[in-house]
Amino acid sequence: MNRRVLMVIAALFVVGFAFCNGGIIKKLGDKITGNEPPPVEKAENQCPVCKGDGKVPCPRCNGTGRVEAYGGVPCGQCSGTGKVRCEKCLGKGKRVQ
């Protein structure tokens, strides 16, 4: 093959990779199949305590997931995750009216 043909093939490969790996095709497919992620809440609608996450650091283990007082065992309050449900918004992440 001549050099020009190889350059065109390489360019098409790069463009195709950018579309597939960059998520453009995936986003289009998600729209068609209905697998879109939920829209991000606007800042003014987010819970001021958890910032829209619905979870806050566990007060028992200070967000570490382990209780040092008992030899570093997993925290029973957060099941070792380091986060518990936000009581202000009841885990919804939205501002309570």
Rosetta blueprint (number, residue, H / E / L):
1 M L
2 N L
3 R H
4 R H
5 V H
6 L H
7 M H
8 V H
9 I H
10 A H
11 A H
12 L H
13 F H
14 V H
15 V H
16 G H
17 F H
18 A H
19 F H
20 C H
21 N H
22 G L
23 G L
24 I H
25 I H
26 K H
27 K H
28 L H
29 G H
30 D H
31 K H
32 I H
33 T H
34 G L
35 N L
36 E L
37 P L
38 P L
39 P L
40 V L
41 E L
42 K L
43 A H
44 E H
45 N H
46 Q E
47 C L
48 P L
49 V L
50 C L
51 K L
52 G L
53 D L
54 G L
55 K E
56 V E
57 P E
58 C L
59 P L
60 R L
61 C L
62 N L
63 G L
64 T L
65 G L
66 R E
67 V E
68 E H
69 A H
70 Y H
71 G L
72 G L
73 V E
74 P E
75 C L
76 G L
77 Q L
78 C L
79 S L
80 G L
81 T L
82 G L
83 K E
84 V E
85 R E
86 C L
87 E L
88 K L
89 C L
90 L L
91 G L
92 K L
93 G L
94 K E
95 R L
96 V L
97 Q L
